[in-house]
């Protein structure tokens, strides 16, 4: 069949049909390799899954393309998604302690200020459109007015995902999602002495994790204004990471996912997994501008009993930013 001839012709590029280079495809197949207990090989399963993601097609259409039964396509897609879900940490994980200074230096570079010499990540949430079940539709209606599942992510200075937390309905605020995610509840990241950057919908925290957000508008004076500018430069990499992921899988993620809400988190997580595998193999792309546009969620809530404000740390950082500022 024509689509499989593309795979077996080693000189043919795969990105147009699978949104991945041949090198990435080989890497993905190695990551997901396992003992097979059915008639389909690992290669075919990965090809079917990535083709489905790349085009956002129904199981019936994919079955015709690969000349296999529809029920087989359904089983393969669910099996590969589960396999990726079970192996997320093979591609998505926090850096080792020894690597943190290098990560922080890259945030200095992208933000443009040495004041951010201990920033090791940026955090945000992104809404992925779904078609909810009728009885739960209000749970999934987000503040932008469409139905979604939220994907929270932390990324490094290159836009590589370090941690993801997927599955909360779109009506849930980003702050609540963060406070229920494992990196926050276990205080796993960032380590003591390091900082995450987040947008203004999150609280500014010193503990249990150090999360620094911009000063609220309207700002008071040039020091706060200057800090917000550089904080935004450093933080924007997480928006770019989401943009790269959504651009690659635009056919699936830019319209409502036509899968059950219980399966949607696995599909979304697999897109993040594949994003990292692509980056690890030099397959990067420029995010579409329309995907980069995203409205910030309004702040909500007060400090919890186990939290302390990061305002003092933010004030010190703002002073450092201004001390290191050089007017053009």
SULKA-V936212 format. One record per helix or strand. SS is the DSSP state (H for helix, E for strand). FROM is the first residue (numbers start at 1). TO is the last residue. If there is no record, write none. Layout:
SS_FROM_TO, SS_FROM_TO
This chain:
H_2_8, H_15_18, H_22_31, H_42_55, H_59_66, H_70_86, H_88_90, H_97_111, H_114_116, E_119_130, H_134_140, E_141_141, E_147_155, E_161_169, H_174_179, H_182_185, E_195_198, E_205_207, E_211_212, H_221_248, H_250_253, E_257_257, H_261_280, H_289_292, E_308_309, H_311_323
